[in-house]
Amino acid sequence: GWFHTGDIGEIDGDGFLRITDRKKDLIVTSGGKKVAPQMIENLLKTDPWISQAMVIGDRQSHLLALITLNHEQVREWARGEGLELRDPEEIVSHPRVLAAVREKIRQKNRELAAFEAIRGFRVLPRDFAVEREELTPTLKLRKQVILEHYGELIGEMVRKPRFDL
């Protein structure tokens, strides 16, 4: 397992220290701009609808995000709109939900520099989880694992952002 040793690194199962310093987290866009994804992820999560966010964009011309939703919040809103959203798949694929999420991301983009703005996103049906090794025990994103789990979706998003923000 992984133990947490503050923000410098983690000790892996073989006793090696893996440096997880924030520098490693920086995304460098194809235009050479350095972006701190955590800052943008935390900003996105200030929206009550957004449960988790992972920002991607290393060596890409712009940033993309994988988003998970707070289903309770969305269901409550949907009821007010006269929509019956039953299962997670239905919630994350409903055009009205996606339009609302897009608007929320747009609002957050206004607080960011142009090169930090999210230009495409996909909504996942469920949160990232420790059991699937997508999160560390301290609930930090394990981006490599998430990239593997959602590689196909991310590839499609890179080719065609679909939601132009």
C-alpha positions as CSV (number, residue, x, y, z in Angstrom):
1,G,0.0,0.0,0.0
2,W,0.9,3.7,-0.1
3,F,1.6,5.7,3.0
4,H,1.4,9.4,2.9
5,T,4.6,11.4,3.8
6,G,3.3,14.9,3.5
7,D,3.4,16.7,0.1
8,I,7.0,15.6,-0.8
9,G,6.4,12.0,-1.7
10,E,4.8,8.7,-1.0
11,I,6.5,5.4,0.0
12,D,5.5,2.6,-2.3
13,G,5.0,-1.1,-1.4
14,D,8.7,-1.8,-2.1
15,G,9.8,1.0,0.3
16,F,10.9,3.4,-2.5
17,L,10.0,7.0,-2.0
18,R,8.1,8.4,-5.0
19,I,8.4,12.1,-5.3
20,T,4.9,13.5,-5.8
21,D,6.0,17.1,-5.3
22,R,3.6,19.7,-6.9
23,K,6.1,20.4,-9.7
24,K,5.3,17.0,-11.2
25,D,1.7,18.0,-11.3
26,L,2.2,21.0,-13.6
27,I,0.7,20.7,-17.0
28,V,2.7,22.2,-19.8
29,T,0.5,23.1,-22.8
30,S,1.8,22.8,-26.4
31,G,2.1,26.6,-26.2
32,G,4.6,26.2,-23.3
33,K,2.3,27.7,-20.7
34,K,2.6,26.1,-17.2
35,V,-0.7,25.3,-15.5
36,A,-1.4,24.0,-12.0
37,P,-4.2,21.6,-12.5
38,Q,-5.1,21.4,-8.8
39,M,-5.9,25.0,-8.6
40,I,-8.4,24.6,-11.6
41,E,-9.8,21.3,-10.2
42,N,-10.4,23.0,-6.8
43,L,-12.1,26.0,-8.5
44,L,-14.4,23.7,-10.5
45,K,-15.3,21.8,-7.3
46,T,-16.5,25.0,-5.7
47,D,-19.6,24.5,-7.8
48,P,-22.1,22.4,-5.7
49,W,-22.9,20.2,-8.7
50,I,-19.3,19.2,-9.3
51,S,-18.0,16.4,-7.0
52,Q,-14.6,15.7,-8.6
53,A,-12.6,17.1,-11.5
54,M,-9.4,16.1,-13.3
55,V,-7.8,18.5,-15.6
56,I,-5.8,17.1,-18.6
57,G,-3.8,18.9,-21.2
58,D,-0.1,18.1,-21.1
59,R,1.4,19.0,-24.5
60,Q,-2.2,19.8,-25.8
61,S,-3.2,23.1,-27.1
62,H,-5.9,23.5,-24.4
63,L,-7.2,22.0,-21.2
64,L,-9.9,19.4,-20.9
65,A,-11.6,18.1,-17.8
66,L,-13.2,14.8,-16.6
67,I,-16.0,15.8,-14.2
68,T,-18.1,13.8,-11.7
69,L,-21.3,15.1,-10.4
70,N,-23.0,15.4,-7.1
71,H,-26.0,13.3,-8.1
72,E,-28.2,14.4,-5.2
73,Q,-27.8,18.1,-6.2
74,V,-28.5,17.3,-9.8
75,R,-31.6,15.2,-9.0
76,E,-33.0,17.9,-6.8
77,W,-32.6,20.5,-9.6
78,A,-34.0,18.0,-12.1
79,R,-37.1,17.5,-10.0
80,G,-37.6,21.3,-9.9
81,E,-37.4,21.2,-13.7
82,G,-39.9,18.4,-14.0
83,L,-37.3,15.8,-15.1
84,E,-37.2,12.3,-13.7
85,L,-33.5,11.2,-13.7
86,R,-33.2,7.7,-12.3
87,D,-29.8,6.1,-12.8
88,P,-26.3,7.7,-12.9
89,E,-26.0,7.0,-16.7
90,E,-29.2,8.9,-17.3
91,I,-28.1,11.8,-15.2
92,V,-24.7,12.2,-16.9
93,S,-26.1,11.9,-20.4
94,H,-29.1,14.1,-20.2
95,P,-28.8,17.1,-22.6
96,R,-30.2,19.6,-20.1
97,V,-27.8,18.4,-17.4
98,L,-24.8,18.6,-19.8
99,A,-25.9,22.1,-20.9
100,A,-26.1,23.2,-17.2
101,V,-22.6,21.7,-16.5
102,R,-21.2,23.5,-19.5
103,E,-22.6,26.8,-18.2
104,K,-21.1,26.2,-14.8
105,I,-17.7,25.5,-16.3
106,R,-18.1,28.6,-18.4
107,Q,-18.6,30.6,-15.3
108,K,-15.5,29.2,-13.6
109,N,-13.5,29.9,-16.8
110,R,-14.2,33.6,-16.3
111,E,-12.0,33.4,-13.1
112,L,-9.1,31.9,-15.1
113,A,-6.5,33.1,-17.5
114,A,-7.4,32.2,-21.1
115,F,-4.7,29.5,-21.2
116,E,-6.1,28.0,-18.0
117,A,-9.7,27.8,-19.2
118,I,-11.4,24.4,-19.7
119,R,-12.2,23.9,-23.4
120,G,-13.8,20.5,-23.4
121,F,-15.2,18.1,-20.8
122,R,-16.8,14.7,-20.2
123,V,-19.1,13.8,-17.3
124,L,-18.4,10.4,-15.8
125,P,-21.2,8.4,-14.3
126,R,-19.5,7.8,-11.0
127,D,-16.9,9.3,-8.7
128,F,-13.2,8.3,-8.7
129,A,-12.7,5.8,-6.0
130,V,-10.0,4.5,-3.6
131,E,-11.1,0.9,-4.3
132,R,-10.4,1.3,-8.0
133,E,-7.0,2.9,-7.1
134,E,-8.1,6.1,-8.8
135,L,-7.6,8.0,-5.5
136,T,-4.8,7.7,-2.9
137,P,-5.9,6.9,0.7
138,T,-5.8,10.7,1.3
139,L,-8.2,11.1,-1.6
140,K,-5.7,12.7,-4.0
141,L,-6.2,11.9,-7.7
142,R,-4.0,9.1,-9.1
143,K,-3.9,10.6,-12.5
144,Q,-2.0,7.8,-14.2
145,V,-4.6,5.2,-13.1
146,I,-7.5,7.5,-14.2
147,L,-5.8,8.1,-17.6
148,E,-5.6,4.3,-18.0
149,H,-9.2,3.7,-16.9
150,Y,-10.7,6.4,-19.2
151,G,-8.1,6.4,-21.9
152,E,-10.6,5.8,-24.7
153,L,-12.9,8.6,-23.6
154,I,-9.9,11.0,-23.1
155,G,-8.6,10.1,-26.6
156,E,-12.0,10.9,-28.1
157,M,-12.1,14.1,-26.1
158,V,-8.7,15.2,-27.3
159,R,-9.7,14.5,-30.9
160,K,-13.1,16.2,-30.6
161,P,-13.8,18.3,-27.5
162,R,-17.5,18.3,-28.5
163,F,-18.4,20.9,-25.9
164,D,-16.7,24.1,-27.1
165,L,-16.4,26.3,-24.1
